[in-house]
Amino acid sequence: MPVFWLDPEHIIFPDPAYANPDGLLAAGGDLSEERLLLAYRSGIFPWYAPGDPILWWCPDPRCVLFPEDLKVSKSMRPYFNQRKFEVTYDRCFSEVMQACAQQPRNGQAGTWITREMVEGYTRLHEAGYAHSVEVWKEKELVGGLYGIAIGKVFFGESMFARASNASKFGFISLVRQLEAQGFTLIDCQQETSHLLSLGATTISRPEFLHTLRTNDAYPDGEGQWR
């Protein structure tokens, strides 16, 4: 399959069906608010290394979590029963992104969360689309995650933890909140054992894209979450 080069003057993406076996679809373009929103509505997300052109992906299969399928392990229940952490939303978005960029990850020497990405997603946050989850312990930020909310689908991007189970606590709290608000799907992008343990599964790219088309019927939320 070819990798399409995006025209910087036109906000358009090729059909995700043309993505190569690894899920790579296109390169180039920018991280403007308009292009990022079109990408997510189309099931596409950017992921690239510093110094490389922007790469756009739509993998098959796709890792997702249906909120009603969330699994909370017995080991996590005391964290909620004893309220070991406090969770807030959209209190310090840029700080959460920076912490995610600094989080060490197995098999990765660096981060894909470049300064350009922080600036692009911060613009989405200011427009009311990108949101952060903050996990606190004694007024110290110890975990969190961020992503994009469009209609009734939340597109998860990255998470970090500075205390044991802090990111998991934030993720579970977020899923419960999204379910209460009628969200139908959480896009996890890539399959990991951590996500599978929380109830995530994989679906085919055509099924995922069909879900996004039905999501177009829902209006987008406005403003920050408080």
Buried (B, 14 or more C-beta within 10 A) or exposed (E): EEBBEBEEEEBEBBEBEBBEEEBBBBBBBBBBBEBBBBBBBBBBBBBBEEEEEBBBBBBBBBBBBBBEEBEBEEEBEEBBEEEBBBBBBBBBBBEBBBBBBEBEEEEEEEBBBBEBBBEBBBBBBEBBBBBBBBBBBEEEBBBBBBBBBBBBBBBBBBBBBBBEBBBBBBBBBBBBBBBEEEBBBBBBBEBEEEBBEBBBBBBEBEEBBEBBEEBEEBEBBEEBBE
